[in-house]
Amino acid sequence: NLCLIDAKIKNYNIGHFHTRWSSMVDMYNVLVNYGIWQEPITEILRPIYKKCTHKNTTTNLIKDEKEQLIHNKLVTQIPISYTDSEAKELIFIRIINEIDHIIYCSELLTQKTNEKYNFFIECVSKGEVKVSQNNTLKNNVPVGILNKNNTFRTYYENPFKHKTLQSYPVFLGIKGSSKEKDIIKDEIFYSNYNTLYPFLILLINQHPAITESWLINWKLYDNKSNVGLFKIGESWYSKSFKKRRGVNYAEQLVKLNPQSVKIIKDIIKITSIARNYLKSENNQDYEYMLLASRTVFTKPQRVKKIENGTCTTVINGLKKSYEIISYKNGDVLLNNDESSHIFQNLTLTRFRASCGVRV
């Protein structure tokens, strides 16, 4: 301990110190074995130095444009100069308002997603399938923007990639003006990061114990058993794994409430097209709960990384949906400028931390 303190005072590399210390102990034991020194009364400790692999582990502080220190762990950025009880109360109100805004926007988006899925499935039920030109019996089934039912039914039977055709969009009648293409593409339903993200926000709001790691490893099926949504007695549960220090994986069981049961059922519903496709391809990704495609004609795969508001490449489609005026009991909760700042700082981890403060 005295040697360790001395190394700290002299600002030596502590990892190197532990390596050198182990070498000293080894040499001591060699001298003991040769009988030069007597055996020690007690075992000489050789602590294993564990180097931290996480960045910014010592602090969550950043500086804003005014060079003011800000605590950056939550969605709400808090000046550390706020210390008195009155300021704390104002901060807490602000945190709650920002959580409510995020939930408000997420509920609007999930409602919109469910409506889009239901509209797509309704059109599918009314349409006919256009088959490839190898079969001339039903090749005259009209598709395109004027025949959405047939277009959607054909896509539903052959989602993402057609088994024999090269120009699948053309086969579906997605040609001509870019406006026509966009209308058809926008109304064909498929799960992507933008559709899944609001559901994940609402799920964490109900259960702040859920982490990003838990979500990435979350399965609907495991060895054909349903682990994503199942009952024990009268209660609903979901199970996943999240990495912890010291072990590779740790199972975490979450007891659900009526709101979270509905959220999970919605996630299962909106990923069903991707799941059925992956299952038909014998792709084991179908077991995972979160499935996404980059585009309507891109094969789906399990979500291996959660994209957040701080990532402008994938999640950019949500920007306008979160940067809006929000309301609570008829009153304005946050204006556009305030909500814009929230989205730029929004991650599932920070939202979870904010929910923890609320609890």
DRENDO-1510 file (C-alpha; in Angstrom, 1 decimal, always signed):
<recs>
REC; n; res; u; v; w
REC; 1; ASN; +0.0; +0.0; +0.0 .
REC; 2; LEU; +2.9; +2.4; +0.8 .
REC; 3; CYS; +4.4; +1.7; -2.6 .
REC; 4; LEU; +1.1; +2.2; -4.3 .
REC; 5; ILE; +0.6; +5.6; -2.5 .
REC; 6; ASP; +4.1; +6.6; -3.5 .
REC; 7; ALA; +3.4; +5.7; -7.1 .
REC; 8; LYS; +0.3; +7.8; -7.0 .
REC; 9; ILE; +2.1; +10.8; -5.5 .
REC; 10; LYS; +4.8; +10.6; -8.2 .
REC; 11; ASN; +2.0; +10.3; -10.9 .
REC; 12; TYR; +3.4; +6.9; -12.2 .
REC; 13; ASN; +1.4; +4.8; -14.5 .
REC; 14; ILE; -0.6; +2.6; -12.1 .
REC; 15; GLY; -0.9; -0.3; -14.6 .
REC; 16; HIS; +2.9; -0.4; -14.9 .
REC; 17; PHE; +3.2; -0.2; -11.1 .
REC; 18; HIS; +1.1; -3.3; -10.7 .
REC; 19; THR; +3.2; -5.2; -13.3 .
REC; 20; ARG; +6.4; -4.2; -11.6 .
REC; 21; TRP; +5.0; -5.1; -8.2 .
REC; 22; SER; +4.1; -8.6; -9.4 .
REC; 23; SER; +7.7; -9.0; -10.8 .
REC; 24; MET; +9.0; -8.0; -7.4 .
REC; 25; VAL; +6.8; -10.6; -5.6 .
REC; 26; ASP; +7.9; -13.3; -8.1 .
REC; 27; MET; +11.6; -12.5; -7.4 .
REC; 28; TYR; +11.0; -12.6; -3.7 .
REC; 29; ASN; +9.5; -16.1; -3.9 .
REC; 30; VAL; +12.5; -17.2; -6.0 .
REC; 31; LEU; +14.8; -16.1; -3.3 .
REC; 32; VAL; +12.7; -17.8; -0.7 .
REC; 33; ASN; +12.8; -21.1; -2.7 .
REC; 34; TYR; +16.6; -20.8; -2.8 .
REC; 35; GLY; +16.7; -20.4; +1.0 .
REC; 36; ILE; +18.2; -16.9; +0.9 .
REC; 37; TRP; +15.2; -15.5; +2.6 .
REC; 38; GLN; +12.7; -17.0; +5.0 .
REC; 39; GLU; +9.1; -17.7; +3.9 .
REC; 40; PRO; +6.8; -14.7; +4.6 .
REC; 41; ILE; +4.5; -15.0; +7.6 .
REC; 42; THR; +1.5; -14.2; +5.4 .
REC; 43; GLU; +0.9; -14.4; +1.6 .
REC; 44; ILE; +2.1; -11.3; -0.3 .
REC; 45; LEU; -0.9; -9.9; -2.2 .
REC; 46; ARG; -0.7; -9.4; -5.9 .
REC; 47; PRO; -3.8; -7.4; -6.9 .
REC; 48; ILE; -4.9; -7.7; -10.5 .
REC; 49; TYR; -5.0; -4.2; -12.1 .
REC; 50; LYS; -8.2; -3.8; -14.1 .
REC; 51; LYS; -8.0; -1.1; -16.7 .
REC; 52; CYS; -11.2; +0.7; -17.4 .
REC; 53; THR; -12.3; +0.5; -21.0 .
REC; 54; HIS; -15.0; +3.1; -20.8 .
REC; 55; LYS; -14.4; +6.6; -21.9 .
REC; 56; ASN; -15.4; +9.6; -19.7 .
REC; 57; THR; -16.0; +7.3; -16.8 .
REC; 58; THR; -14.8; +9.9; -14.2 .
REC; 59; THR; -17.2; +12.6; -15.2 .
REC; 60; ASN; -20.3; +13.5; -17.2 .
REC; 61; LEU; -19.4; +17.2; -17.4 .
REC; 62; ILE; -19.1; +19.2; -20.5 .
REC; 63; LYS; -18.9; +22.9; -21.3 .
REC; 64; ASP; -21.5; +24.8; -23.2 .
REC; 65; GLU; -21.0; +27.7; -25.6 .
REC; 66; LYS; -20.7; +30.1; -22.5 .
REC; 67; GLU; -17.9; +27.9; -21.0 .
REC; 68; GLN; -20.3; +26.9; -18.3 .
REC; 69; LEU; -20.0; +23.4; -16.8 .
REC; 70; ILE; -23.0; +21.3; -17.7 .
REC; 71; HIS; -23.9; +17.8; -16.3 .
REC; 72; ASN; -24.6; +15.7; -19.4 .
REC; 73; LYS; -25.8; +12.4; -18.1 .
REC; 74; LEU; -29.6; +13.1; -18.5 .
REC; 75; VAL; -31.5; +14.4; -21.5 .
REC; 76; THR; -31.8; +17.6; -19.6 .
REC; 77; GLN; -28.4; +19.3; -19.4 .
REC; 78; ILE; -28.0; +20.8; -15.9 .
REC; 79; PRO; -25.5; +23.6; -15.0 .
REC; 80; ILE; -23.6; +22.3; -12.0 .
REC; 81; SER; -23.7; +25.8; -10.5 .
REC; 82; TYR; -27.4; +25.0; -9.5 .
REC; 83; THR; -27.0; +23.9; -5.9 .
REC; 84; ASP; -29.7; +25.5; -3.8 .
REC; 85; SER; -33.1; +23.8; -3.1 .
REC; 86; GLU; -35.1; +26.3; -5.2 .
REC; 87; ALA; -32.9; +25.6; -8.2 .
REC; 88; LYS; -33.2; +21.9; -7.7 .
REC; 89; GLU; -36.9; +22.1; -7.8 .
REC; 90; LEU; -36.8; +24.1; -11.0 .
REC; 91; ILE; -34.5; +21.5; -12.5 .
REC; 92; PHE; -36.8; +18.7; -11.5 .
REC; 93; ILE; -39.8; +20.5; -13.1 .
REC; 94; ARG; -37.7; +20.9; -16.3 .
REC; 95; ILE; -36.7; +17.2; -16.3 .
REC; 96; ILE; -40.3; +16.1; -15.9 .
REC; 97; ASN; -41.5; +18.5; -18.7 .
REC; 98; GLU; -38.9; +17.2; -21.1 .
REC; 99; ILE; -39.8; +13.6; -20.3 .
REC; 100; ASP; -43.4; +14.4; -20.9 .
REC; 101; HIS; -42.5; +16.1; -24.2 .
REC; 102; ILE; -40.6; +13.0; -25.4 .
REC; 103; ILE; -43.4; +10.7; -24.4 .
REC; 104; TYR; -46.0; +13.0; -26.1 .
REC; 105; CYS; -44.0; +12.9; -29.4 .
REC; 106; SER; -43.4; +9.1; -29.1 .
REC; 107; GLU; -47.1; +8.4; -28.5 .
REC; 108; LEU; -48.0; +10.5; -31.6 .
REC; 109; LEU; -45.5; +8.5; -33.7 .
REC; 110; THR; -46.5; +5.1; -32.4 .
REC; 111; GLN; -50.2; +5.9; -33.2 .
REC; 112; LYS; -49.2; +7.0; -36.7 .
REC; 113; THR; -47.2; +3.8; -37.2 .
REC; 114; ASN; -50.1; +1.6; -36.0 .
REC; 115; GLU; -52.5; +3.4; -38.3 .
REC; 116; LYS; -50.1; +3.0; -41.3 .
REC; 117; TYR; -49.7; -0.7; -40.6 .
REC; 118; ASN; -53.5; -1.2; -40.3 .
REC; 119; PHE; -54.1; +0.7; -43.5 .
REC; 120; PHE; -51.4; -1.4; -45.3 .
REC; 121; ILE; -52.9; -4.7; -44.1 .
REC; 122; GLU; -56.4; -3.6; -45.0 .
REC; 123; CYS; -55.3; -2.9; -48.6 .
REC; 124; VAL; -53.5; -6.2; -48.7 .
REC; 125; SER; -56.7; -8.0; -47.8 .
REC; 126; LYS; -58.5; -6.4; -50.7 .
REC; 127; GLY; -55.8; -6.9; -53.4 .
REC; 128; GLU; -54.7; -9.5; -55.9 .
REC; 129; VAL; -51.1; -10.8; -56.4 .
REC; 130; LYS; -49.3; -9.9; -59.6 .
REC; 131; VAL; -47.1; -12.9; -60.5 .
REC; 132; SER; -43.9; -12.8; -62.6 .
REC; 133; GLN; -44.0; -13.0; -66.4 .
REC; 134; ASN; -43.3; -16.7; -66.4 .
REC; 135; ASN; -47.0; -17.2; -65.5 .
REC; 136; THR; -49.2; -15.4; -68.0 .
REC; 137; LEU; -52.5; -16.4; -66.3 .
REC; 138; LYS; -52.6; -13.5; -63.8 .
REC; 139; ASN; -50.0; -11.3; -65.4 .
REC; 140; ASN; -52.6; -8.6; -66.2 .
REC; 141; VAL; -53.2; -7.7; -62.5 .
REC; 142; PRO; -52.8; -3.9; -62.5 .
REC; 143; VAL; -50.4; -2.4; -60.0 .
REC; 144; GLY; -49.0; +1.1; -59.3 .
REC; 145; ILE; -50.3; +4.2; -57.7 .
REC; 146; LEU; -53.8; +3.7; -59.1 .
REC; 147; ASN; -54.0; +0.1; -57.8 .
REC; 148; LYS; -52.5; +0.2; -54.3 .
REC; 149; ASN; -54.4; -2.8; -53.1 .
REC; 150; ASN; -52.8; -5.1; -55.7 .
REC; 151; THR; -49.4; -3.4; -55.3 .
REC; 152; PHE; -49.4; -3.9; -51.5 .
REC; 153; ARG; -50.7; -7.5; -51.8 .
REC; 154; THR; -48.0; -8.4; -54.3 .
REC; 155; TYR; -45.3; -6.8; -52.0 .
REC; 156; TYR; -46.8; -8.5; -49.0 .
REC; 157; GLU; -46.5; -11.9; -50.7 .
REC; 158; ASN; -42.9; -11.1; -51.8 .
REC; 159; PRO; -41.5; -8.5; -49.3 .
REC; 160; PHE; -38.1; -6.8; -49.7 .
REC; 161; LYS; -36.7; -8.9; -52.5 .
REC; 162; HIS; -38.4; -10.9; -55.3 .
REC; 163; LYS; -37.1; -14.4; -55.7 .
REC; 164; THR; -36.8; -14.2; -59.5 .
REC; 165; LEU; -37.1; -10.6; -60.6 .
REC; 166; GLN; -34.2; -8.1; -60.8 .
REC; 167; SER; -36.3; -4.9; -61.2 .
REC; 168; TYR; -38.8; -5.4; -58.4 .
REC; 169; PRO; -39.8; -1.7; -58.1 .
REC; 170; VAL; -40.7; -1.6; -61.8 .
REC; 171; PHE; -42.6; -4.8; -61.5 .
REC; 172; LEU; -44.7; -3.2; -58.7 .
REC; 173; GLY; -45.4; -0.2; -60.9 .
REC; 174; ILE; -43.2; +2.1; -59.0 .
REC; 175; LYS; -42.0; +4.1; -62.0 .
REC; 176; GLY; -42.5; +7.4; -63.6 .
REC; 177; SER; -42.4; +10.6; -61.5 .
REC; 178; SER; -40.5; +10.6; -58.3 .
REC; 179; LYS; -43.7; +11.8; -56.5 .
REC; 180; GLU; -45.5; +8.5; -57.5 .
REC; 181; LYS; -42.5; +6.5; -56.4 .
REC; 182; ASP; -42.5; +8.3; -53.0 .
REC; 183; ILE; -46.2; +7.8; -52.4 .
REC; 184; ILE; -46.0; +4.0; -53.0 .
REC; 185; LYS; -42.8; +3.6; -51.1 .
REC; 186; ASP; -44.0; +5.7; -48.1 .
REC; 187; GLU; -47.2; +3.7; -47.8 .
REC; 188; ILE; -45.7; +0.2; -48.1 .
REC; 189; PHE; -45.1; -0.8; -44.6 .
REC; 190; TYR; -41.8; -2.1; -43.2 .
REC; 191; SER; -40.1; -1.8; -39.9 .
REC; 192; ASN; -37.1; +0.4; -39.6 .
REC; 193; TYR; -35.2; +2.4; -36.9 .
REC; 194; ASN; -37.6; +5.3; -37.2 .
REC; 195; THR; -40.7; +3.2; -36.6 .
REC; 196; LEU; -39.2; +1.2; -33.7 .
REC; 197; TYR; -37.5; +4.0; -31.8 .
REC; 198; PRO; -40.7; +5.7; -30.3 .
REC; 199; PHE; -41.9; +2.2; -29.1 .
REC; 200; LEU; -38.5; +1.8; -27.3 .
REC; 201; ILE; -38.9; +5.2; -25.6 .
REC; 202; LEU; -42.3; +4.3; -24.3 .
REC; 203; LEU; -41.1; +0.9; -23.1 .
REC; 204; ILE; -38.3; +2.4; -21.1 .
REC; 205; ASN; -40.7; +5.0; -19.7 .
REC; 206; GLN; -42.7; +2.1; -18.3 .
REC; 207; HIS; -39.6; +0.1; -17.2 .
REC; 208; PRO; -36.5; +2.2; -16.6 .
REC; 209; ALA; -34.6; -1.0; -15.7 .
REC; 210; ILE; -34.4; -1.8; -19.4 .
REC; 211; THR; -31.1; -0.8; -21.0 .
REC; 212; GLU; -29.9; -0.6; -24.6 .
REC; 213; SER; -27.9; -3.8; -24.1 .
REC; 214; TRP; -31.1; -5.5; -22.9 .
REC; 215; LEU; -32.9; -4.3; -26.0 .
REC; 216; ILE; -30.2; -5.4; -28.4 .
REC; 217; ASN; -30.1; -8.9; -27.0 .
REC; 218; TRP; -33.9; -9.1; -26.7 .
REC; 219; LYS; -35.5; -12.1; -28.4 .
REC; 220; LEU; -39.1; -13.1; -29.2 .
REC; 221; TYR; -38.1; -16.7; -29.5 .
REC; 222; ASP; -35.4; -18.8; -28.0 .
REC; 223; ASN; -35.2; -22.5; -29.0 .
REC; 224; LYS; -38.8; -22.0; -30.3 .
REC; 225; SER; -40.0; -20.9; -26.8 .
REC; 226; ASN; -41.6; -17.4; -26.5 .
REC; 227; VAL; -39.4; -15.4; -24.2 .
REC; 228; GLY; -40.3; -11.9; -25.5 .
REC; 229; LEU; -43.9; -12.0; -24.1 .
REC; 230; PHE; -45.1; -14.7; -21.9 .
REC; 231; LYS; -47.3; -15.3; -18.8 .
REC; 232; ILE; -46.4; -16.6; -15.4 .
REC; 233; GLY; -49.6; -17.1; -13.5 .
REC; 234; GLU; -51.7; -14.0; -14.2 .
REC; 235; SER; -48.8; -11.7; -14.9 .
REC; 236; TRP; -47.0; -10.9; -18.2 .
REC; 237; TYR; -43.2; -10.9; -18.4 .
REC; 238; SER; -40.4; -10.4; -20.9 .
REC; 239; LYS; -36.9; -11.7; -20.7 .
REC; 240; SER; -33.6; -10.7; -22.1 .
REC; 241; PHE; -29.9; -10.5; -21.3 .
REC; 242; LYS; -27.6; -7.6; -20.7 .
REC; 243; LYS; -23.9; -7.5; -20.3 .
REC; 244; ARG; -22.6; -6.9; -16.8 .
REC; 245; ARG; -19.1; -6.6; -15.4 .
REC; 246; GLY; -17.6; -9.9; -14.3 .
REC; 247; VAL; -19.9; -12.2; -16.4 .
REC; 248; ASN; -20.6; -12.4; -20.1 .
REC; 249; TYR; -24.4; -12.2; -19.8 .
REC; 250; ALA; -26.9; -11.8; -17.1 .
REC; 251; GLU; -30.6; -12.7; -17.5 .
REC; 252; GLN; -33.1; -10.0; -16.6 .
REC; 253; LEU; -36.8; -10.7; -16.2 .
REC; 254; VAL; -39.1; -7.7; -16.4 .
REC; 255; LYS; -42.6; -7.9; -15.0 .
REC; 256; LEU; -44.9; -6.0; -17.4 .
REC; 257; ASN; -47.9; -3.8; -16.9 .
REC; 258; PRO; -50.9; -3.3; -19.2 .
REC; 259; GLN; -49.2; -0.4; -21.1 .
REC; 260; SER; -45.9; -2.3; -21.7 .
REC; 261; VAL; -47.8; -5.4; -22.8 .
REC; 262; LYS; -49.5; -3.4; -25.5 .
REC; 263; ILE; -46.2; -1.8; -26.5 .
REC; 264; ILE; -44.6; -5.2; -27.0 .
REC; 265; LYS; -47.6; -6.6; -28.9 .
REC; 266; ASP; -47.3; -3.6; -31.2 .
REC; 267; ILE; -43.6; -4.2; -31.7 .
REC; 268; ILE; -44.3; -7.9; -32.6 .
REC; 269; LYS; -47.0; -6.8; -35.0 .
REC; 270; ILE; -45.0; -4.2; -36.9 .
REC; 271; THR; -42.0; -6.5; -37.2 .
REC; 272; SER; -44.1; -9.5; -38.4 .
REC; 273; ILE; -43.5; -8.9; -42.1 .
REC; 274; ALA; -39.7; -8.9; -41.5 .
REC; 275; ARG; -39.9; -11.8; -39.2 .
REC; 276; ASN; -41.9; -14.0; -41.6 .
REC; 277; TYR; -39.4; -13.1; -44.4 .
REC; 278; LEU; -36.3; -14.0; -42.3 .
REC; 279; LYS; -38.0; -17.2; -41.2 .
REC; 280; SER; -38.6; -18.2; -44.8 .
REC; 281; GLU; -35.0; -17.6; -45.5 .
REC; 282; ASN; -33.9; -19.7; -42.6 .
REC; 283; ASN; -32.2; -16.7; -41.1 .
REC; 284; GLN; -32.0; -17.0; -37.3 .
REC; 285; ASP; -32.3; -13.2; -36.9 .
REC; 286; TYR; -36.1; -13.9; -36.9 .
REC; 287; GLU; -35.8; -14.9; -33.3 .
REC; 288; TYR; -34.9; -11.3; -32.2 .
REC; 289; MET; -37.6; -8.8; -31.2 .
REC; 290; LEU; -36.2; -5.8; -33.0 .
REC; 291; LEU; -36.0; -6.2; -36.8 .
REC; 292; ALA; -35.3; -3.4; -39.2 .
REC; 293; SER; -34.6; -2.6; -42.9 .
REC; 294; ARG; -32.9; +0.4; -44.3 .
REC; 295; THR; -35.4; +0.7; -47.2 .
REC; 296; VAL; -38.5; -1.0; -48.4 .
REC; 297; PHE; -36.3; -3.1; -50.8 .
REC; 298; THR; -33.6; -3.9; -48.3 .
REC; 299; LYS; -33.5; -7.2; -46.5 .
REC; 300; PRO; -34.2; -6.9; -42.8 .
REC; 301; GLN; -31.9; -7.9; -40.0 .
REC; 302; ARG; -31.8; -7.8; -36.2 .
REC; 303; VAL; -31.0; -4.4; -34.7 .
REC; 304; LYS; -27.4; -4.7; -33.4 .
REC; 305; LYS; -27.0; -1.0; -32.4 .
REC; 306; ILE; -29.6; +1.5; -31.2 .
REC; 307; GLU; -29.5; +4.7; -33.2 .
REC; 308; ASN; -30.3; +7.8; -31.2 .
REC; 309; GLY; -31.2; +11.4; -31.8 .
REC; 310; THR; -27.5; +12.3; -31.6 .
REC; 311; CYS; -26.9; +10.2; -34.8 .
REC; 312; THR; -27.9; +12.2; -37.8 .
REC; 313; THR; -27.6; +9.4; -40.4 .
REC; 314; VAL; -30.3; +6.9; -39.6 .
REC; 315; ILE; -32.6; +8.6; -37.2 .
REC; 316; ASN; -32.9; +11.9; -39.0 .
REC; 317; GLY; -36.4; +11.0; -40.1 .
REC; 318; LEU; -37.6; +11.6; -36.5 .
REC; 319; LYS; -36.1; +15.0; -36.2 .
REC; 320; LYS; -39.2; +17.0; -37.3 .
REC; 321; SER; -41.5; +14.7; -35.2 .
REC; 322; TYR; -39.7; +15.5; -31.9 .
REC; 323; GLU; -39.0; +19.1; -32.7 .
REC; 324; ILE; -42.6; +20.3; -32.2 .
REC; 325; ILE; -44.6; +22.2; -29.7 .
REC; 326; SER; -46.0; +19.8; -27.1 .
REC; 327; TYR; -49.0; +20.2; -24.9 .
REC; 328; LYS; -50.2; +19.0; -21.4 .
REC; 329; ASN; -53.7; +19.4; -20.3 .
REC; 330; GLY; -54.3; +21.9; -23.1 .
REC; 331; ASP; -51.3; +24.1; -22.0 .
REC; 332; VAL; -48.1; +24.5; -24.0 .
REC; 333; LEU; -45.4; +22.3; -22.4 .
REC; 334; LEU; -42.4; +23.2; -24.6 .
REC; 335; ASN; -41.9; +25.4; -27.7 .
REC; 336; ASN; -40.0; +24.5; -30.9 .
REC; 337; ASP; -36.6; +25.8; -29.7 .
REC; 338; GLU; -36.8; +23.9; -26.4 .
REC; 339; SER; -37.9; +20.7; -28.1 .
REC; 340; SER; -35.1; +21.0; -30.8 .
REC; 341; HIS; -32.5; +21.1; -28.1 .
REC; 342; ILE; -34.0; +17.9; -26.5 .
REC; 343; PHE; -33.8; +15.9; -29.6 .
REC; 344; GLN; -30.2; +16.8; -30.2 .
REC; 345; ASN; -29.4; +15.5; -26.8 .
REC; 346; LEU; -31.7; +12.5; -26.8 .
REC; 347; THR; -30.4; +8.9; -26.3 .
REC; 348; LEU; -32.2; +5.9; -24.8 .
REC; 349; THR; -29.5; +5.9; -22.1 .
REC; 350; ARG; -30.1; +9.5; -21.1 .
REC; 351; PHE; -33.8; +9.1; -21.3 .
REC; 352; ARG; -33.5; +6.1; -19.0 .
REC; 353; ALA; -31.4; +8.2; -16.6 .
REC; 354; SER; -34.0; +11.0; -16.6 .
REC; 355; CYS; -36.7; +8.5; -15.8 .
REC; 356; GLY; -34.6; +7.3; -12.9 .
REC; 357; VAL; -34.4; +10.8; -11.5 .
REC; 358; ARG; -38.2; +11.0; -11.8 .
REC; 359; VAL; -38.6; +7.7; -9.9 .
</recs>
